[in-house]
Amino acid sequence: MSSRLAILASGEGTTAEVCIRAAHSGSVNFTVPLVICSRRQAGIFARIERLNQELGLAIECVLVNATTHPAANGETIQTGQQTTA
């Protein structure tokens, strides 16, 4: 049974593509069902859509950042810190 790997990305996704292609070809023993990105305009979203179509995959690519997951009411977060959630 292969492991499942989530990829964290913030840019164009060239490294993610290499991992996904390696997993698809069977040269590594993992699958990539999820890519998480912190930047709405990152090229990784289009890249994952293209790879899904080209390779017949169903990789989910989601945006997770301070806008999609804001701090709790009254919680003050400085850049580089995590929320208590």
N, C-alpha and C positions, 0 to 999 in steps of 0.2 A: 504494500500500500504506500502510495507516495504522500509526501507532506503537502500541506496547502500553505502557500506563501502570499501574504499581502505586501504590496509594494507601496512605499511612501514616496511621493513625487512632488516636485514644485516647478518643473520646467517642461522641456520638450519631450522627455520620456525616452531618450535614446538608450539609456541603460536598462530601463524597464523593458523595452522592446527586445533587447538581447536576451534577457531572462525569460521572457515569454516565448520567444522563438526556440530557445534551448529546451524549455519545458515541453513545448509542442512537438519537437523532434524526438524527445525521449532521451536526449543526451544528459539530462539531469533528472533526479528523482523527486520532482515537486511539480505542483500545478499552481497557477496564479489566478484565483477566482476574483481578486479584489485589488484595485489600485485606489489609493487615497491621495488626494491632491489638496494643497493649501491655497492655490492661486486660481481664481475663476478663469482667467485668460490664458492659462498654461496650455501649451501645445499637446500635452499628454492626452487630453480629452479626445481630440481628433485622431491622434495616433491609436488609441485604444479602439475607437470606433472602426477605424480602417483595419486594424489587426483582427477584430472580431469578424468582420465581413470576409477578409482574405483567408483566414484560417478556420472559419466556422466555430469560433469561440463565443463565449458569453461572459466575458470579463466585465464586472461592474466597476465603473470609475466614478467615485464620489468626491464632492467638495466638502472639506471639513476645515473650517477656520473660525475666527472670532465672530464673523457675521452669521454663519450657519449654526454656531454653538456658542452663544454669548455667555459672558460671566453672569452669575446669579445676581439678583437685585442686591445692591449694597456692597458687592464684592469689587474690590479695586485690583486690577491686574496690570502689571507693568510688562512691557515688551520682554519676551523671553521667559516669562513665568507661566505656570499652568493654573487653571482654575481649580477650585476645591472639588468640583464634580469630577 
